[in-house]
């Protein structure tokens, strides 16, 4: 669900619809630094937003997902480490 709220101004609109006033949203661009491919995989799968589904993958599916993910972030590789660009949306509002 939170992926959907990161597009456009959806998070701010959702907060306003929930009754918050003076809503302000801000996008933060960061580099997600991982010391190794295993660290990146752990963050994305074991501790990330797909952890529940991932916990149900068999070994073959996990290995395939790991390979696909590392291929998708290959351009962010620096030696053994990865600096993956990321963006977060934060918002604040006041409850009247």
One Martini backbone bead per residue (centre of mass of N, CA, C, O) as a GRO file, in nm:
protein
   96
    1UNK     BB    1   0.056   0.063  -0.021
    2UNK     BB    2   0.296   0.273   0.009
    3UNK     BB    3   0.359   0.295  -0.292
    4UNK     BB    4   0.101   0.453  -0.373
    5UNK     BB    5   0.170   0.704  -0.176
    6UNK     BB    6   0.442   0.792  -0.356
    7UNK     BB    7   0.256   0.920  -0.567
    8UNK     BB    8   0.268   1.219  -0.604
    9UNK     BB    9  -0.001   1.344  -0.373
   10UNK     BB   10  -0.135   1.105  -0.209
   11UNK     BB   11  -0.053   1.139   0.086
   12UNK     BB   12  -0.166   1.423   0.127
   13UNK     BB   13  -0.458   1.352   0.044
   14UNK     BB   14  -0.504   1.133   0.259
   15UNK     BB   15  -0.465   1.320   0.501
   16UNK     BB   16  -0.687   1.522   0.430
   17UNK     BB   17  -0.917   1.305   0.423
   18UNK     BB   18  -0.853   1.240   0.742
   19UNK     BB   19  -0.836   1.562   0.865
   20UNK     BB   20  -0.590   1.709   0.792
   21UNK     BB   21  -0.393   1.992   0.832
   22UNK     BB   22  -0.132   2.137   0.697
   23UNK     BB   23  -0.019   1.974   0.465
   24UNK     BB   24   0.310   1.819   0.424
   25UNK     BB   25   0.529   1.726   0.162
   26UNK     BB   26   0.831   1.518   0.117
   27UNK     BB   27   1.117   1.450  -0.074
   28UNK     BB   28   1.367   1.190  -0.038
   29UNK     BB   29   1.693   1.161  -0.145
   30UNK     BB   30   1.877   0.852  -0.148
   31UNK     BB   31   2.129   0.627  -0.039
   32UNK     BB   32   2.143   0.281  -0.040
   33UNK     BB   33   2.364   0.117   0.170
   34UNK     BB   34   2.561  -0.172   0.078
   35UNK     BB   35   2.818  -0.408   0.137
   36UNK     BB   36   2.629  -0.624  -0.017
   37UNK     BB   37   2.427  -0.836  -0.175
   38UNK     BB   38   2.315  -0.966   0.084
   39UNK     BB   39   2.221  -0.701   0.211
   40UNK     BB   40   2.026  -0.618  -0.013
   41UNK     BB   41   1.849  -0.869   0.001
   42UNK     BB   42   1.764  -0.845   0.296
   43UNK     BB   43   1.623  -0.568   0.268
   44UNK     BB   44   1.420  -0.650   0.035
   45UNK     BB   45   1.307  -0.930   0.167
   46UNK     BB   46   1.331  -0.991   0.482
   47UNK     BB   47   1.282  -0.655   0.558
   48UNK     BB   48   1.066  -0.589   0.358
   49UNK     BB   49   0.762  -0.548   0.180
   50UNK     BB   50   0.796  -0.879   0.089
   51UNK     BB   51   0.833  -1.077   0.334
   52UNK     BB   52   0.580  -1.254   0.336
   53UNK     BB   53   0.604  -1.374   0.055
   54UNK     BB   54   0.902  -1.469   0.078
   55UNK     BB   55   0.849  -1.682   0.310
   56UNK     BB   56   0.699  -1.872   0.071
   57UNK     BB   57   0.940  -1.937  -0.076
   58UNK     BB   58   1.132  -2.124  -0.244
   59UNK     BB   59   1.455  -2.176  -0.321
   60UNK     BB   60   1.428  -2.121  -0.627
   61UNK     BB   61   1.272  -1.853  -0.608
   62UNK     BB   62   1.478  -1.701  -0.442
   63UNK     BB   63   1.718  -1.720  -0.635
   64UNK     BB   64   1.575  -1.574  -0.868
   65UNK     BB   65   1.512  -1.310  -0.717
   66UNK     BB   66   1.801  -1.237  -0.647
   67UNK     BB   67   1.913  -1.219  -0.934
   68UNK     BB   68   1.715  -1.004  -1.037
   69UNK     BB   69   1.780  -0.786  -0.831
   70UNK     BB   70   2.086  -0.758  -0.883
   71UNK     BB   71   2.046  -0.680  -1.178
   72UNK     BB   72   1.872  -0.415  -1.115
   73UNK     BB   73   2.142  -0.294  -0.932
   74UNK     BB   74   2.416  -0.300  -1.092
   75UNK     BB   75   2.461   0.016  -1.142
   76UNK     BB   76   2.516   0.041  -0.804
   77UNK     BB   77   2.785  -0.086  -0.813
   78UNK     BB   78   3.080  -0.095  -0.570
   79UNK     BB   79   3.208  -0.358  -0.607
   80UNK     BB   80   3.057  -0.511  -0.335
   81UNK     BB   81   2.890  -0.267  -0.327
   82UNK     BB   82   2.590  -0.058  -0.270
   83UNK     BB   83   2.424   0.242  -0.429
   84UNK     BB   84   2.093   0.295  -0.393
   85UNK     BB   85   1.851   0.464  -0.517
   86UNK     BB   86   1.619   0.670  -0.324
   87UNK     BB   87   1.270   0.729  -0.218
   88UNK     BB   88   1.097   0.945   0.010
   89UNK     BB   89   0.784   1.002   0.178
   90UNK     BB   90   0.688   1.276   0.373
   91UNK     BB   91   0.448   1.371   0.635
   92UNK     BB   92   0.242   1.642   0.762
   93UNK     BB   93  -0.002   1.721   1.023
   94UNK     BB   94  -0.301   1.869   1.153
   95UNK     BB   95  -0.523   1.824   1.415
   96UNK     BB   96  -0.817   2.007   1.469
   0.00000   0.00000   0.00000
